[in-house]
């Protein structure tokens, strides 16, 4: 159960009284999730999502609020947070920072079809075109600068072969990406897995959970998407899904020459990023709550597949 902080109906009634969102009808805890407490809140006027932030740097929450407000203003399908009658979005509830969001339509796609892949690629391309101009800034907490010190913490838990693999990869990234030309920057989602999207049939209902949002290489965000959305169980890329996402994305935001050169390495870097972060949760910094961590092996498999088979050709798009 992912309701780490229980709430009573009177607590939520008092919170809602500050907003122009109607009166409470029902309150339901949401079992999904690994970091924050989530409730579905139904009022006599609308359906909402209430999130209590259990961990992380709370002083960074204004960045996420401002980013979601900005993307919502540009008509991206994101849950723009509700603001109270005084224009304030971020509140405290049960001693935790709290935000109210509109409940967006749809479900997480477990096995996305090509229409859903195209919709995702188109929306991410639109988001990146807009997010390049977002004035807020939060450094990417999981980029190459994070990999360099953090990979040492898990080496003792790995086989000699995996130790060598991880150390060699980090060294290669440092040489190739550390000295590469600057890549286009903007605000990123930072964790756009399938379970951070909602689809109503083939229509994208929303991009959710921006709490890994940051400023960084737009290519980093795109590589995270391809590694999750277009990888098979053996880690190899599914050409149809890969091309559907990228063709739609590139029609919105063509890659620069530097990005095209960095693309195969960025796929490897983001695969190792998730292999390492999951190893850290398993061995070094287990979750505060009784939850099963994600399996690190999935992204080791993806990384090995990228090394063995490389990147697929980027689809041609008429610009």
C-alpha positions in Angstrom: 0.0 0.0 0.0 1.4 3.4 -1.0 -0.6 5.5 1.4 2.2 6.2 3.8 0.4 9.1 5.5 -3.3 8.4 6.3 -5.7 11.3 6.1 -9.2 11.9 7.6 -12.1 13.4 5.7 -12.1 16.5 7.9 -8.5 17.2 7.0 -9.3 17.1 3.3 -12.5 19.1 3.8 -10.4 21.9 5.5 -7.9 21.8 2.6 -10.7 22.0 0.0 -12.2 25.0 1.8 -9.3 27.1 0.5 -10.0 26.2 -3.1 -12.9 26.8 -5.5 -13.2 23.1 -6.2 -16.4 22.0 -4.6 -17.3 20.0 -1.5 -15.9 16.6 -0.6 -17.9 13.6 -1.7 -15.4 10.8 -1.3 -11.7 10.1 -0.4 -9.9 7.0 -1.7 -6.3 6.0 -1.1 -4.3 5.0 -4.2 -2.2 1.8 -3.7 0.1 2.5 -6.6 3.3 4.5 -6.2 6.6 4.1 -4.5 7.5 7.5 -3.2 4.6 9.7 -2.3 1.1 9.3 -0.8 -1.8 9.7 -3.2 -5.5 10.0 -2.8 -8.3 10.3 -5.3 -10.6 13.1 -4.1 -14.1 13.4 -5.5 -16.1 16.6 -4.9 -19.5 17.5 -6.0 -17.9 19.4 -9.0 -14.9 17.4 -10.2 -12.4 14.6 -9.6 -9.0 15.4 -8.2 -5.7 13.8 -7.2 -4.2 14.8 -3.8 -0.4 14.1 -3.4 1.5 14.3 -0.2 5.3 14.4 -0.6 7.0 11.9 1.6 10.6 12.4 0.6 12.9 14.4 -1.6 14.0 18.0 -1.3 10.9 19.9 -0.4 12.5 23.2 -1.3 12.5 22.0 -4.9 8.7 21.6 -5.1 8.2 25.2 -6.4 10.2 24.3 -9.5 7.8 21.4 -10.2 4.7 23.6 -9.6 6.1 26.3 -11.9 7.0 23.8 -14.6 3.6 22.2 -14.6 1.9 25.6 -14.6 4.1 26.6 -17.6 3.4 23.4 -19.6 -0.3 23.6 -18.8 -0.4 27.2 -20.0 1.1 26.0 -23.3 -1.7 23.3 -23.6 0.5 20.3 -23.0 -1.5 17.3 -21.5 -0.1 17.7 -17.9 -1.9 18.0 -14.6 -1.6 21.7 -13.9 -1.9 22.0 -10.1 -4.8 23.7 -8.5 -4.2 27.1 -7.0 -6.3 28.3 -4.1 -8.2 31.6 -3.9 -5.0 33.4 -3.1 -3.1 31.9 -6.0 -1.2 29.4 -3.9 -0.8 25.8 -5.0 1.6 24.3 -2.4 0.0 23.6 1.0 0.8 21.6 4.1 -1.3 18.7 5.2 -0.5 16.2 8.0 2.9 17.8 8.2 3.7 17.1 4.6 3.8 19.3 1.5 0.6 18.8 -0.5 -0.7 19.5 -4.0 -4.1 19.1 -5.6 -4.3 18.1 -9.3 -7.1 17.5 -11.8 -7.6 13.8 -12.4 -6.6 13.1 -16.0 -8.3 10.4 -18.1 -6.8 7.1 -19.0 -4.6 4.2 -17.9 -0.9 3.3 -18.1 -0.2 1.4 -21.3 1.5 -1.9 -20.5 2.1 -2.9 -24.1 1.8 0.3 -26.1 0.6 0.1 -29.7 2.1 2.2 -32.6 -0.6 4.8 -32.4 0.1 5.4 -28.8 3.9 5.5 -29.5 3.3 8.1 -32.2 1.1 10.2 -29.8 3.8 10.0 -27.1 6.6 11.0 -29.6 4.5 13.9 -30.9 3.7 15.2 -27.4 7.3 14.9 -26.2 8.5 16.8 -29.2 6.0 19.6 -28.5 6.9 19.6 -24.9 10.6 19.9 -25.6 10.0 22.8 -28.1 8.1 24.6 -25.3 10.3 23.6 -22.4 13.5 25.1 -24.0 12.1 28.5 -23.0 11.0 27.6 -19.5 12.8 30.1 -17.2 13.1 27.9 -14.2 16.3 25.8 -13.5 17.0 22.7 -11.6 20.2 20.7 -12.4 19.8 17.2 -13.7 20.3 15.1 -10.5 21.1 11.9 -12.5 23.4 13.0 -15.3 27.1 12.1 -15.9 28.2 14.1 -12.9 26.1 11.9 -10.7 27.3 8.7 -12.3 30.9 9.4 -11.6 30.8 9.3 -7.8 27.8 7.1 -7.3 28.8 4.0 -9.3 31.6 3.4 -6.8 29.0 2.7 -4.1 27.6 -0.5 -5.8 30.8 -2.0 -7.3 31.3 -4.3 -4.3 27.9 -5.9 -4.9 28.6 -6.7 -8.5 30.4 -9.6 -10.2 33.9 -8.8 -11.6 32.5 -8.8 -15.1 29.8 -6.3 -14.1 32.2 -4.2 -12.2 34.4 -3.9 -15.3 31.3 -3.2 -17.5 30.2 -0.3 -15.2 33.6 1.2 -14.8 34.4 1.0 -18.5 31.0 2.6 -19.5 31.4 5.5 -17.1 34.9 6.2 -18.4 33.7 6.1 -22.0 30.8 8.5 -21.2 33.2 10.9 -19.5 35.5 10.9 -22.6 32.8 11.1 -25.3 30.0 13.1 -23.7 32.1 15.2 -21.3 34.0 16.7 -24.2 31.1 16.7 -26.7 29.6 20.0 -28.1 26.8 21.4 -26.0 23.5 19.8 -26.7 20.2 21.6 -26.7 18.9 22.2 -23.2 15.5 22.6 -21.7 13.2 21.4 -18.9 12.9 17.6 -18.9 10.3 15.2 -17.5 13.3 13.0 -16.4 11.4 9.7 -15.9 8.9 9.3 -18.7 8.2 5.6 -18.5 5.0 4.1 -19.6 3.6 4.2 -16.1 4.0 8.0 -16.1 1.6 8.4 -19.0 -2.2 7.9 -19.2 -3.9 6.8 -22.4 -7.6 6.8 -23.1 -7.6 4.4 -26.0 -5.1 5.8 -28.4 -5.4 9.3 -27.1 -2.8 10.6 -24.6 -4.7 11.7 -21.6 -1.7 13.0 -19.7 2.0 13.0 -18.7 2.2 12.7 -15.0 4.7 12.5 -12.1 7.2 15.3 -13.0 9.1 14.9 -9.7 12.3 14.0 -11.5 11.8 17.1 -13.7 15.0 19.1 -14.2 17.0 21.1 -16.6 19.3 19.3 -18.9 20.0 17.7 -22.3 16.7 17.2 -24.2 18.3 14.1 -25.7 18.6 12.6 -22.2 14.8 12.7 -21.9 14.3 11.2 -25.3 16.7 8.3 -24.6 14.9 7.4 -21.4 11.7 7.2 -23.4 13.1 5.0 -26.1 14.8 2.6 -23.6 11.5 2.0 -21.8 8.9 2.2 -24.6 10.8 0.5 -27.4 12.8 -2.2 -25.6 11.8 -5.9 -25.7 12.3 -8.4 -22.8 15.8 -9.2 -24.2 16.7 -5.5 -24.2 16.8 -5.1 -28.0 15.0 -2.3 -29.6 11.6 -2.9 -31.3 12.1 -1.1 -34.7 8.4 -0.4 -35.2 7.9 1.3 -31.8 11.3 3.0 -32.1 10.5 4.5 -35.4 6.9 5.5 -34.5 8.1 7.5 -31.5 11.1 9.1 -33.1 9.4 10.0 -36.4 6.7 11.8 -34.6 9.2 13.5 -32.2 11.5 14.6 -35.0 8.6 16.1 -37.0 8.2 18.4 -34.0 11.9 18.9 -33.0 14.6 17.8 -35.4 17.9 16.8 -33.8 21.0 18.8 -34.3 24.2 17.1 -35.8 25.7 17.0 -32.3 22.6 15.2 -30.9 22.7 12.7 -33.7 26.3 11.9 -33.0 25.6 11.6 -29.3 22.5 9.5 -29.6 23.9 6.0 -29.4 26.0 6.9 -26.3 23.0 8.7 -24.7 21.0 5.5 -25.0 23.8 3.6 -23.2 24.2 6.3 -20.5 20.5 6.4 -19.6 20.3 2.6 -19.5 23.2 2.6 -17.0 21.6 5.5 -15.1 18.6 3.2 -14.3 20.7 0.1 -13.7 22.8 2.1 -11.2 19.9 3.9 -9.5 18.1 0.6 -9.0 21.2 -1.0 -7.6 21.5 1.8 -5.1 18.0 1.3 -3.9 18.6 -2.5 -3.5 22.0 -2.4 -1.8 22.8 1.1 -0.5 19.7 3.2 0.2 16.6 1.0 0.5 13.2 2.7 0.5 11.9 4.0 3.9 8.7 2.0 3.3 8.1 -1.7 2.8 8.0 -1.7 -1.0 9.6 -4.0 -3.5 12.3 -2.1 -5.4 12.4 -2.2 -9.2 14.7 -5.0 -10.6 18.1 -3.6 -11.7 18.6 -6.5 -14.1 16.1 -5.0 -16.6 18.4 -2.1 -17.4 21.6 -4.2 -17.3 20.0 -6.2 -20.0 19.1 -3.1 -22.0 22.6 -1.8 -21.6 24.1 -5.0 -22.8 21.8 -5.0 -25.8 22.9 -1.5 -26.7 26.5 -2.5 -26.5 26.0 -5.7 -28.6 23.5 -4.3 -31.2 24.0 -0.6 -31.1 21.4 2.0 -31.9 18.9 1.7 -34.7 19.1 4.3 -37.5 17.1 7.4 -36.8 14.0 7.6 -39.1 14.1 10.0 -42.0 11.7 13.0 -41.6 10.8 15.6 -44.1 11.8 18.9 -42.4 
